[in-house]
Amino acid sequence: MLTGDALPIAREVADKAGLGQNITSLADLKNNLDSEDTLKTMEESDGFAEIYPEDKYLIVKRLQAGGPRLSA
């Protein structure tokens, strides 16, 4: 989930939709989408809050570029 809503609202909506509550805000990504730590945080998140429209594209592209995830 990618939303411009505030973090508490995004968590509530995600929980009600069954997406989980591990929602990350744009500030938590430290504006460094190229780092491996940021990619790990993004992959572990159930969604993202406080995201500007132009950042939605960047987040999706970064997740796509990160490569496939291995399942257990």
N, CA, C and O atoms as a GROMACS GRO file, in nm:
protein
  288
    1MET      N    1   0.084  -0.116   0.000
    1MET     CA    2   0.000   0.000   0.000
    1MET      C    3   0.089   0.123   0.000
    1MET      O    4   0.183   0.132   0.078
    2LEU      N    5   0.060   0.215  -0.084
    2LEU     CA    6   0.129   0.344  -0.090
    2LEU      C    7   0.023   0.452  -0.072
    2LEU      O    8  -0.071   0.461  -0.151
    3THR      N    9   0.037   0.535   0.032
    3THR     CA   10  -0.063   0.637   0.057
    3THR      C   11   0.002   0.765   0.107
    3THR      O   12   0.109   0.763   0.166
    4GLY      N   13  -0.064   0.874   0.083
    4GLY     CA   14  -0.021   1.002   0.135
    4GLY      C   15  -0.074   1.029   0.274
    4GLY      O   16  -0.040   1.130   0.335
    5ASP      N   17  -0.156   0.938   0.326
    5ASP     CA   18  -0.214   0.956   0.459
    5ASP      C   19  -0.108   0.953   0.567
    5ASP      O   20   0.002   0.900   0.548
    6ALA      N   21  -0.142   1.012   0.682
    6ALA     CA   22  -0.053   1.009   0.798
    6ALA      C   23  -0.034   0.865   0.845
    6ALA      O   24  -0.119   0.779   0.820
    7LEU      N   25   0.076   0.840   0.912
    7LEU     CA   26   0.114   0.706   0.955
    7LEU      C   27   0.006   0.635   1.038
    7LEU      O   28  -0.025   0.520   1.009
    8PRO      N   29  -0.052   0.699   1.140
    8PRO     CA   30  -0.155   0.629   1.218
    8PRO      C   31  -0.278   0.590   1.135
    8PRO      O   32  -0.334   0.482   1.154
    9ILE      N   33  -0.318   0.676   1.045
    9ILE     CA   34  -0.432   0.645   0.960
    9ILE      C   35  -0.398   0.532   0.864
    9ILE      O   36  -0.479   0.441   0.843
   10ALA      N   37  -0.279   0.536   0.806
   10ALA     CA   38  -0.237   0.431   0.714
   10ALA      C   39  -0.231   0.295   0.785
   10ALA      O   40  -0.270   0.194   0.727
   11ARG      N   41  -0.184   0.294   0.909
   11ARG     CA   42  -0.179   0.168   0.985
   11ARG      C   43  -0.319   0.113   1.010
   11ARG      O   44  -0.343  -0.007   0.998
   12GLU      N   45  -0.410   0.201   1.044
   12GLU     CA   46  -0.548   0.159   1.071
   12GLU      C   47  -0.613   0.103   0.945
   12GLU      O   48  -0.677  -0.002   0.950
   13VAL      N   49  -0.598   0.172   0.834
   13VAL     CA   50  -0.656   0.128   0.707
   13VAL      C   51  -0.595  -0.005   0.664
   13VAL      O   52  -0.666  -0.097   0.623
   14ALA      N   53  -0.463  -0.015   0.673
   14ALA     CA   54  -0.395  -0.139   0.634
   14ALA      C   55  -0.441  -0.256   0.721
   14ALA      O   56  -0.461  -0.367   0.671
   15ASP      N   57  -0.456  -0.231   0.850
   15ASP     CA   58  -0.502  -0.336   0.942
   15ASP      C   59  -0.644  -0.380   0.905
   15ASP      O   60  -0.671  -0.500   0.899
   16LYS      N   61  -0.732  -0.286   0.882
   16LYS     CA   62  -0.870  -0.319   0.846
   16LYS      C   63  -0.878  -0.394   0.713
   16LYS      O   64  -0.966  -0.477   0.693
   17ALA      N   65  -0.784  -0.364   0.623
   17ALA     CA   66  -0.782  -0.430   0.492
   17ALA      C   67  -0.706  -0.563   0.496
   17ALA      O   68  -0.698  -0.633   0.395
   18GLY      N   69  -0.651  -0.597   0.612
   18GLY     CA   70  -0.579  -0.723   0.625
   18GLY      C   71  -0.439  -0.721   0.566
   18GLY      O   72  -0.385  -0.826   0.531
   19LEU      N   73  -0.380  -0.603   0.554
   19LEU     CA   74  -0.248  -0.590   0.495
   19LEU      C   75  -0.136  -0.595   0.598
   19LEU      O   76  -0.019  -0.608   0.561
   20GLY      N   77  -0.169  -0.584   0.724
   20GLY     CA   78  -0.067  -0.578   0.829
   20GLY      C   79  -0.048  -0.436   0.876
   20GLY      O   80  -0.100  -0.342   0.815
   21GLN      N   81   0.026  -0.419   0.984
   21GLN     CA   82   0.046  -0.285   1.040
   21GLN      C   83   0.190  -0.237   1.033
   21GLN      O   84   0.223  -0.133   1.091
   22ASN      N   85   0.276  -0.310   0.964
   22ASN     CA   86   0.415  -0.268   0.949
   22ASN      C   87   0.423  -0.166   0.836
   22ASN      O   88   0.465  -0.197   0.724
   23ILE      N   89   0.381  -0.043   0.868
   23ILE     CA   90   0.376   0.064   0.769
   23ILE      C   91   0.493   0.158   0.793
   23ILE      O   92   0.519   0.197   0.907
   24THR      N   93   0.563   0.192   0.688
   24THR     CA   94   0.680   0.278   0.696
   24THR      C   95   0.646   0.415   0.640
   24THR      O   96   0.578   0.426   0.538
   25SER      N   97   0.693   0.520   0.706
   25SER     CA   98   0.671   0.656   0.654
   25SER      C   99   0.788   0.694   0.562
   25SER      O  100   0.896   0.634   0.567
   26LEU      N  101   0.765   0.793   0.482
   26LEU     CA  102   0.870   0.840   0.391
   26LEU      C  103   0.992   0.884   0.470
   26LEU      O  104   1.105   0.860   0.426
   27ALA      N  105   0.972   0.947   0.585
   27ALA     CA  106   1.085   0.991   0.667
   27ALA      C  107   1.170   0.873   0.714
   27ALA      O  108   1.291   0.886   0.730
   28ASP      N  109   1.106   0.757   0.736
   28ASP     CA  110   1.180   0.638   0.779
   28ASP      C  111   1.271   0.583   0.670
   28ASP      O  112   1.365   0.509   0.698
   29LEU      N  113   1.243   0.618   0.547
   29LEU     CA  114   1.327   0.572   0.436
   29LEU      C  115   1.450   0.658   0.420
   29LEU      O  116   1.537   0.629   0.337
   30LYS      N  117   1.460   0.764   0.499
   30LYS     CA  118   1.578   0.849   0.505
   30LYS      C  119   1.615   0.911   0.371
   30LYS      O  120   1.730   0.949   0.349
   31ASN      N  121   1.519   0.920   0.282
   31ASN     CA  122   1.542   0.982   0.150
   31ASN      C  123   1.662   0.925   0.078
   31ASN      O  124   1.726   0.994  -0.002
   32ASN      N  125   1.694   0.799   0.104
   32ASN     CA  126   1.805   0.734   0.037
   32ASN      C  127   1.756   0.600  -0.016
   32ASN      O  128   1.782   0.495   0.043
   33LEU      N  129   1.687   0.603  -0.128
   33LEU     CA  130   1.626   0.482  -0.182
   33LEU      C  131   1.729   0.387  -0.243
   33LEU      O  132   1.695   0.273  -0.276
   34ASP      N  133   1.853   0.431  -0.257
   34ASP     CA  134   1.953   0.346  -0.321
   34ASP      C  135   2.029   0.256  -0.224
   34ASP      O  136   2.101   0.167  -0.268
   35SER      N  137   2.015   0.277  -0.094
   35SER     CA  138   2.093   0.197   0.000
   35SER      C  139   2.030   0.059   0.020
   35SER      O  140   1.909   0.042   0.005
   36GLU      N  141   2.113  -0.037   0.054
   36GLU     CA  142   2.065  -0.173   0.079
   36GLU      C  143   1.980  -0.180   0.206
   36GLU      O  144   1.885  -0.257   0.213
   37ASP      N  145   2.015  -0.100   0.307
   37ASP     CA  146   1.936  -0.097   0.431
   37ASP      C  147   1.795  -0.046   0.402
   37ASP      O  148   1.697  -0.099   0.455
   38THR      N  149   1.785   0.055   0.318
   38THR     CA  150   1.653   0.108   0.282
   38THR      C  151   1.574   0.004   0.204
   38THR      O  152   1.454  -0.011   0.226
   39LEU      N  153   1.639  -0.066   0.114
   39LEU     CA  154   1.570  -0.170   0.037
   39LEU      C  155   1.517  -0.278   0.131
   39LEU      O  156   1.405  -0.325   0.114
   40LYS      N  157   1.596  -0.317   0.229
   40LYS     CA  158   1.552  -0.419   0.324
   40LYS      C  159   1.429  -0.370   0.401
   40LYS      O  160   1.333  -0.445   0.419
   41THR      N  161   1.433  -0.246   0.446
   41THR     CA  162   1.318  -0.188   0.517
   41THR      C  163   1.196  -0.187   0.428
   41THR      O  164   1.086  -0.219   0.473
   42MET      N  165   1.214  -0.151   0.303
   42MET     CA  166   1.103  -0.146   0.209
   42MET      C  167   1.044  -0.285   0.186
   42MET      O  168   0.922  -0.301   0.182
   43GLU      N  169   1.130  -0.384   0.170
   43GLU     CA  170   1.083  -0.520   0.145
   43GLU      C  171   1.007  -0.578   0.265
   43GLU      O  172   0.917  -0.660   0.248
   44GLU      N  173   1.045  -0.536   0.385
   44GLU     CA  174   0.981  -0.588   0.506
   44GLU      C  175   0.854  -0.513   0.543
   44GLU      O  176   0.781  -0.556   0.633
   45SER      N  177   0.827  -0.402   0.477
   45SER     CA  178   0.710  -0.320   0.508
   45SER      C  179   0.584  -0.375   0.442
   45SER      O  180   0.588  -0.432   0.333
   46ASP      N  181   0.473  -0.356   0.513
   46ASP     CA  182   0.342  -0.392   0.456
   46ASP      C  183   0.286  -0.278   0.372
   46ASP      O  184   0.194  -0.299   0.293
   47GLY      N  185   0.342  -0.160   0.388
   47GLY     CA  186   0.295  -0.045   0.312
   47GLY      C  187   0.374   0.079   0.350
   47GLY      O  188   0.463   0.075   0.434
   48PHE      N  189   0.339   0.190   0.286
   48PHE     CA  190   0.411   0.315   0.304
   48PHE      C  191   0.312   0.429   0.322
   48PHE      O  192   0.211   0.436   0.251
   49ALA      N  193   0.342   0.518   0.417
   49ALA     CA  194   0.256   0.632   0.447
   49ALA      C  195   0.331   0.762   0.425
   49ALA      O  196   0.454   0.765   0.415
   50GLU      N  197   0.254   0.871   0.418
   50GLU     CA  198   0.310   1.005   0.403
   50GLU      C  199   0.397   1.014   0.276
   50GLU      O  200   0.500   1.081   0.274
   51ILE      N  201   0.352   0.946   0.173
   51ILE     CA  202   0.425   0.940   0.046
   51ILE      C  203   0.367   1.042  -0.051
   51ILE      O  204   0.245   1.050  -0.069
   52TYR      N  205   0.453   1.120  -0.112
   52TYR     CA  206   0.411   1.214  -0.215
   52TYR      C  207   0.390   1.139  -0.346
   52TYR      O  208   0.454   1.037  -0.369
   53PRO      N  209   0.302   1.189  -0.432
   53PRO     CA  210   0.275   1.118  -0.559
   53PRO      C  211   0.402   1.087  -0.639
   53PRO      O  212   0.415   0.978  -0.695
   54GLU      N  213   0.495   1.180  -0.645
   54GLU     CA  214   0.616   1.157  -0.723
   54GLU      C  215   0.705   1.049  -0.659
   54GLU      O  216   0.784   0.985  -0.729
   55ASP      N  217   0.693   1.029  -0.528
   55ASP     CA  218   0.773   0.927  -0.460
   55ASP      C  219   0.717   0.786  -0.479
   55ASP      O  220   0.791   0.689  -0.465
   56LYS      N  221   0.590   0.774  -0.509
   56LYS     CA  222   0.530   0.643  -0.530
   56LYS      C  223   0.601   0.570  -0.644
   56LYS      O  224   0.633   0.452  -0.633
   57TYR      N  225   0.625   0.640  -0.752
   57TYR     CA  226   0.695   0.581  -0.866
   57TYR      C  227   0.836   0.536  -0.825
   57TYR      O  228   0.879   0.426  -0.861
   58LEU      N  229   0.907   0.620  -0.752
   58LEU     CA  230   1.044   0.588  -0.711
   58LEU      C  231   1.048   0.464  -0.620
   58LEU      O  232   1.138   0.382  -0.633
   59ILE      N  233   0.952   0.453  -0.531
   59ILE     CA  234   0.948   0.337  -0.441
   59ILE      C  235   0.922   0.209  -0.519
   59ILE      O  236   0.990   0.109  -0.497
   60VAL      N  237   0.827   0.212  -0.608
   60VAL     CA  238   0.796   0.093  -0.688
   60VAL      C  239   0.916   0.053  -0.773
   60VAL      O  240   0.950  -0.064  -0.780
   61LYS      N  241   0.979   0.150  -0.837
   61LYS     CA  242   1.095   0.120  -0.922
   61LYS      C  243   1.210   0.062  -0.838
   61LYS      O  244   1.279  -0.030  -0.882
   62ARG      N  245   1.230   0.114  -0.717
   62ARG     CA  246   1.339   0.064  -0.632
   62ARG      C  247   1.310  -0.080  -0.588
   62ARG      O  248   1.401  -0.163  -0.585
   63LEU      N  249   1.187  -0.109  -0.555
   63LEU     CA  250   1.152  -0.246  -0.518
   63LEU      C  251   1.168  -0.341  -0.636
   63LEU      O  252   1.214  -0.454  -0.620
   64GLN      N  253   1.131  -0.296  -0.754
   64GLN     CA  254   1.148  -0.380  -0.874
   64GLN      C  255   1.296  -0.404  -0.904
   64GLN      O  256   1.334  -0.514  -0.942
   65ALA      N  257   1.377  -0.303  -0.887
   65ALA     CA  258   1.520  -0.314  -0.917
   65ALA      C  259   1.594  -0.398  -0.813
   65ALA      O  260   1.704  -0.447  -0.839
   66GLY      N  261   1.533  -0.417  -0.696
   66GLY     CA  262   1.598  -0.493  -0.590
   66GLY      C  263   1.610  -0.640  -0.620
   66GLY      O  264   1.686  -0.711  -0.555
   67GLY      N  265   1.538  -0.686  -0.718
   67GLY     CA  266   1.545  -0.827  -0.755
   67GLY      C  267   1.440  -0.909  -0.686
   67GLY      O  268   1.373  -0.862  -0.594
   68PRO      N  269   1.424  -1.032  -0.730
   68PRO     CA  270   1.322  -1.119  -0.670
   68PRO      C  271   1.358  -1.158  -0.528
   68PRO      O  272   1.476  -1.174  -0.494
   69ARG      N  273   1.258  -1.174  -0.446
   69ARG     CA  274   1.279  -1.220  -0.309
   69ARG      C  275   1.274  -1.372  -0.306
   69ARG      O  276   1.194  -1.434  -0.377
   70LEU      N  277   1.358  -1.428  -0.227
   70LEU     CA  278   1.361  -1.574  -0.212
   70LEU      C  279   1.261  -1.613  -0.105
   70LEU      O  280   1.258  -1.554   0.003
   71SER      N  281   1.180  -1.712  -0.135
   71SER     CA  282   1.086  -1.759  -0.033
   71SER      C  283   1.145  -1.879   0.038
   71SER      O  284   1.226  -1.953  -0.017
   72ALA      N  285   1.103  -1.897   0.162
   72ALA     CA  286   1.157  -2.007   0.244
   72ALA      C  287   1.094  -2.140   0.206
   72ALA      O  288   1.128  -2.243   0.265
   0.00000   0.00000   0.00000
